[in-house]
Amino acid sequence: MQAKITVTETWLRKHRHLYDGATRHPFIGSIRDGNIDISAFKTWLGQDYIFVRAFVPFVASVLTKAYKGSDDGNGDVEVILGGVAALHDEISWFKKEAFKWGVQLSSIAPQKANQEYCRFLESLISPEVEYTVAAVAFWAIETIYQESFAHCLEDDSKTPPELKETCQRWGNESFGEYCNSLRNIVDRQLEKASDDVITKAEATLLRVLEHEVDFWNMSHRRT
């Protein structure tokens, strides 16, 4: 018997071009090929620090939605709680990296693409946003980084040694397993979701992909 094709797999096939644009962006390609402009990397570092701080209340809201909207036996709360806990270490990592690269985080203002992405995250915190819809955004955001940076760790990559730690942070297998756990949560929720919620969830996935491409563009062009 053939395995059932999940909703997320259907979406990723349907929107492959946009998904590849988010996970194989020229910014990521420049890291993988070893020709990245370090000033572009510094731009990304500072802007992503701002984004992660906005990501914290969003993930906390997903945790609250999971507590109210998931079945206890599936372990959604525990999986998402692990993501919340990891964000403390992630923020500390950004501060350490910023110091290493001479990036003054306190003097960085969010650029337009970052502002718009953060506003989008904030809109998903609303209690009116269904758990399934918010979980799709969470899974997509994490997975895009995992696949992007894992691409920079492949055997034929020429990633500069000084950027290997950055790529390992999101490109490692353990984080990949975590992203798969989030995907399992999303697919379970989608299986029992109404057509209206599925439509909103797919639209949310597309918004995430578009914001991710814009975020990479912002870093790559340094504008």
Secondary structure as UniProt FT lines:
FT   HELIX           7..14
FT   HELIX           16..23
FT   HELIX           26..33
FT   HELIX           38..69
FT   HELIX           72..74
FT   HELIX           76..101
FT   HELIX           105..107
FT   HELIX           112..124
FT   TURN            127..128
FT   HELIX           131..151
FT   TURN            152..153
FT   TURN            155..156
FT   HELIX           161..163
FT   HELIX           164..171
FT   HELIX           173..191
FT   HELIX           195..221
//
